[in-house]
Amino acid sequence: MGDVFNAGDSAKITRDYLDSILVEMRHIDGVLPSTKLELYGETFSTPVMFAALSHLDSTRPNGMVESAKGIKAAGAVMWAGMGSEAELEAITATGARTIKIIKPYADNKDIFKKIEQAEKCGCLAVGIDTDHAFDKKGRYDVVHDLPMRPKSLEEIREFVKATKLPFIIKGVLSEQDAYKCLNAGVRGIVVSHHHGHIDYSLPPLRILPRIAKIVNKQIPIFVDCSIDRGMDVFKALALGATAASVGRAIMPALKDEGAAGVQKKIEEMTAELAGAMAATCSADISHIDSSVLWGK
């Protein structure tokens, strides 16, 4: 039997949209492609990143640290969600360049403390996950018994000012929020619906071109949700993303092989991305022509 989906399942809607986008081939004047990513003054081997996950010990003992080891070996960017300072220290101690994403805790003191921890651990960047302010029933969210609250534009400005690290907003899925993020001075956004935080969520890649037009390359744009293979990353880059994160699709590799599995999955996705780039005359990740996509 196949998977059973409910009506309005945002993950299925997103997956179907990704699969509906087709790619034309361009071979004349083709070149060997480069998948190198330049981000916040550093160079990485690939724009395929590890998503801002957390609590992976049930998947693999010490799962976040194992993942970081694999990400470091693959030359990719590590993202980290909820977790203790000790875990974040262990993640960054692997050498993986890490972006820390903080939940929108009700008490902003907790957010400022987490920002300080990210700086102390030598993170590449830090940010906040704005789309966990409410639950699906319109109430303030509670995550692992911790109360959440929505954040105002002024509060986000204060978070930005509180750190020398690039500050990122995760959970942008509208032109309005994109404008507000630029107004607040953030240095990166993640276009995401958090694996369907509401039903019938707009697929991130569907609104991505509009957000990319607003951002106009002023800051990096990251994408997640149903990014399962290198071709998904190719489509995201073609539509305006700087890089894209893989989450659930990497869990089997982590469970079965630990760090080596994570490295292998990232490298496989990167190879598929490179194959698509080679077949579309895309010399590097910043020069993928959106006109190669059909049905977007």
C-alpha positions as a printed Julia matrix, in Angstrom:
296×3 Matrix{Float64}:
  0.0    0.0     0.0
  1.17   3.54   -0.7
  1.25   6.46    1.66
 -2.13   7.79    2.78
 -2.48  11.57    2.68
 -5.2   13.79    4.09
 -6.84  16.47    1.98
 -4.81  19.65    2.29
 -1.62  17.77    3.18
  0.99  20.47    2.59
  3.85  18.02    2.24
  2.06  16.22   -0.59
  1.03  19.49   -2.24
  4.65  20.65   -2.11
  5.99  17.34   -3.4
  3.47  17.31   -6.26
  4.39  20.87   -7.2
  8.1   20.06   -7.22
  7.46  17.06   -9.43
  5.3   19.1   -11.82
  8.22  21.36  -12.76
 10.02  20.0   -15.83
 13.51  20.77  -17.09
 14.62  21.33  -20.67
 18.11  20.37  -21.85
 20.77  22.68  -23.26
 23.99  21.02  -24.42
 25.59  23.35  -26.99
 28.34  25.42  -25.29
 28.04  23.27  -22.19
 30.74  23.33  -19.5
 31.72  21.3   -16.46
 29.68  22.87  -13.63
 30.83  24.13  -10.24
 28.58  23.47   -7.25
 30.61  25.71   -4.92
 28.62  27.93   -2.55
 29.88  31.28   -1.29
 28.09  32.16    1.94
 28.87  34.78    4.58
 32.48  35.04    3.44
 33.12  31.29    3.38
 33.23  28.69    0.62
 31.42  25.35    0.67
 31.42  22.42   -1.76
 27.68  22.35   -2.23
 24.46  24.34   -1.81
 22.81  21.18   -0.42
 22.5   21.79    3.32
 21.3   19.89    6.4
 17.96  21.27    7.62
 17.4   22.9    11.03
 16.41  19.67   12.76
 16.61  18.66   16.42
 16.06  15.77   18.84
 17.55  13.15   16.54
 18.7   10.73   19.24
 15.72   8.5    18.47
 16.95   8.24   14.88
 20.59   7.66   15.79
 22.4    8.0    19.15
 23.94  11.47   19.3
 22.17  12.11   16.01
 22.81  15.82   15.65
 26.54  15.45   16.22
 26.73  12.45   13.87
 24.94  14.54   11.26
 27.39  17.4    11.75
 30.32  15.05   11.19
 28.8   13.94    7.9
 28.03  17.49    6.85
 31.6   18.59    7.61
 32.97  15.72    5.53
 30.68  16.68    2.63
 31.8   20.33    2.74
 28.26  21.5     3.39
 26.46  23.82    5.83
 24.92  22.42    9.01
 21.75  23.87   10.53
 20.63  23.14   14.09
 17.23  23.63   15.72
 16.3   23.18   19.36
 18.92  21.73   21.68
 21.16  22.42   24.65
 24.25  24.61   24.62
 26.33  21.48   25.26
 24.9   19.85   22.14
 25.56  22.97   20.06
 29.15  23.01   21.35
 29.53  19.37   20.3
 28.06  20.1    16.88
 30.38  23.02   16.19
 33.35  21.1    17.64
 33.1   18.76   14.64
 34.19  21.67   12.47
 30.86  21.83   10.67
 29.95  25.45    9.96
 26.61  25.72   11.7
 23.59  28.01   11.55
 21.59  27.98   14.8
 17.83  28.5    14.56
 16.03  29.5    17.75
 12.35  28.98   18.51
 10.19  32.11   19.12
 10.15  31.66   22.89
  7.57  33.69   24.81
 10.32  35.26   26.92
 12.74  37.17   24.72
 15.42  36.75   27.37
 15.61  33.11   26.32
 16.15  34.18   22.71
 18.92  36.62   23.58
 20.57  33.89   25.68
 20.47  31.48   22.76
 21.95  34.16   20.47
 24.84  34.56   22.93
 25.34  30.79   22.97
 25.51  30.71   19.19
 28.18  33.38   19.22
 30.11  31.57   21.96
 30.05  28.32   19.97
 31.36  30.06   16.84
 28.29  29.57   14.67
 28.28  30.79   11.09
 24.92  32.53   11.62
 21.92  32.55   13.93
 18.21  33.1    13.47
 14.67  32.57   14.66
 11.92  30.22   13.56
  8.93  32.6    13.31
  6.4   30.05   12.07
  6.15  28.24   15.41
  4.35  31.07   17.21
  0.9   29.47   16.9
 -0.4   25.92   16.78
 -2.87  24.61   14.19
 -5.84  25.59   16.39
 -4.98  29.29   16.57
 -3.48  29.17   20.04
  0.0   30.14   21.17
  2.23  27.19   20.41
  3.97  25.09   23.04
  7.03  23.13   21.9
  8.49  20.55   24.29
  6.58  22.25   27.12
  8.05  25.67   26.25
  5.61  28.51   25.41
  5.97  30.38   22.13
  4.81  33.83   20.98
  4.71  35.76   17.69
  7.4   38.41   17.24
  6.91  41.96   16.02
  9.03  43.74   13.46
 10.56  45.82   16.27
 11.45  42.7    18.26
 13.16  41.2    15.22
 15.15  44.42   14.8
 16.36  44.02   18.39
 17.46  40.44   17.74
 19.36  41.59   14.65
 21.1   44.3    16.68
 21.97  41.88   19.47
 24.56  39.97   17.44
 27.42  40.44   15.04
 26.46  37.17   13.38
 24.23  37.2    10.29
 20.65  36.96   11.57
 18.17  34.81    9.64
 14.37  34.54    9.68
 12.98  31.06    9.02
  9.36  30.57    7.96
  8.94  33.26    5.27
  6.12  32.31    2.9
  4.75  35.67    1.75
  5.86  38.82   -0.02
  4.75  40.82    3.02
  7.09  39.0     5.39
  9.92  39.26    2.87
  9.55  43.05    2.82
  9.47  43.12    6.64
 12.61  41.0     6.88
 14.51  43.42    4.66
 13.14  46.3     6.74
 14.41  44.65    9.91
 17.91  44.28    8.52
 18.07  40.48    8.54
 20.85  38.88    6.5
 19.04  35.8     5.3
 15.59  34.22    5.05
 14.32  30.65    4.81
 11.31  30.21    2.53
  9.45  27.41    4.29
  6.11  26.18    5.62
  7.8   23.97    8.23
  6.61  20.7     6.67
  3.01  21.87    6.63
  2.49  23.98    9.72
 -0.89  24.76    8.22
 -2.88  22.71    5.7
 -2.89  23.83    2.07
  0.37  25.73    2.54
  1.75  27.35   -0.57
  4.7   25.33   -1.89
  7.89  27.31   -1.14
  9.1   27.08   -4.73
  5.84  28.51   -6.04
  6.27  31.81   -4.19
 10.06  31.78   -4.34
 10.35  33.81   -7.59
  8.23  36.62   -6.12
 10.29  36.68   -2.94
 13.52  36.57   -4.94
 12.37  39.6    -6.94
 11.75  41.51   -3.71
 15.05  40.5    -2.16
 16.91  41.28   -5.41
 20.07  39.43   -4.23
 20.5   41.72   -1.22
 20.6   38.73    1.15
 20.76  34.94    0.77
 17.5   33.04    0.3
 17.33  29.49    1.64
 14.57  26.95    0.98
 13.37  23.79    2.68
 10.31  21.46    2.72
 10.27  18.26    0.64
 13.76  18.79   -0.73
 14.55  15.13   -1.36
 16.98  14.99   -4.27
 19.5   17.02   -6.23
 16.97  17.9    -8.91
 14.82  19.58   -6.25
 17.82  21.7    -5.31
 18.42  22.54   -8.97
 14.84  23.77   -9.33
 15.13  25.84   -6.14
 18.34  27.51   -7.34
 16.81  28.18  -10.76
 13.89  29.96   -9.09
 16.06  32.23   -6.95
 17.33  30.31   -3.93
 20.93  30.58   -2.75
 20.88  27.08   -1.25
 18.41  24.44   -0.09
 18.11  22.14    2.93
 17.29  18.44    3.08
 15.59  17.13    6.22
 13.42  14.04    6.38
 14.95  12.52    3.26
 18.31  12.25    4.99
 16.98  10.44    8.07
 17.24   6.88    6.66
 20.91   7.47    5.82
 21.55   8.85    9.31
 19.77   5.94   10.95
 21.53   3.24    8.96
 25.05   4.64    8.56
 25.45   7.65   10.84
 27.89  10.34    9.72
 28.99   8.32    6.68
 25.39   8.01    5.53
 24.76  11.74    5.87
 27.91  12.5     3.89
 26.91  10.01    1.19
 23.38  11.46    0.86
 24.64  15.04    0.54
 27.24  13.99   -2.02
 24.68  11.99   -4.02
 22.32  14.97   -4.12
 25.18  17.26   -5.1
 26.15  14.91   -7.93
 22.57  14.88   -9.23
 22.53  18.68   -9.03
 25.78  18.82  -11.01
 24.29  16.49  -13.61
 21.31  18.79  -14.09
 23.61  21.8   -14.3
 25.78  20.15  -16.94
 22.72  19.29  -19.03
 21.42  22.87  -18.93
 24.65  24.85  -19.62
 24.71  26.07  -15.99
 28.33  26.93  -15.25
 27.82  27.54  -11.53
 24.99  27.73   -9.01
 24.49  31.47   -9.45
 23.97  31.13  -13.19
 21.12  28.65  -13.48
 18.65  30.15  -15.95
 15.05  29.94  -14.71
 13.88  29.65  -18.32
 15.06  26.01  -18.36
 12.09  25.2   -16.11
  8.63  24.42  -17.5
  5.37  24.38  -15.56
  6.56  26.66  -12.76
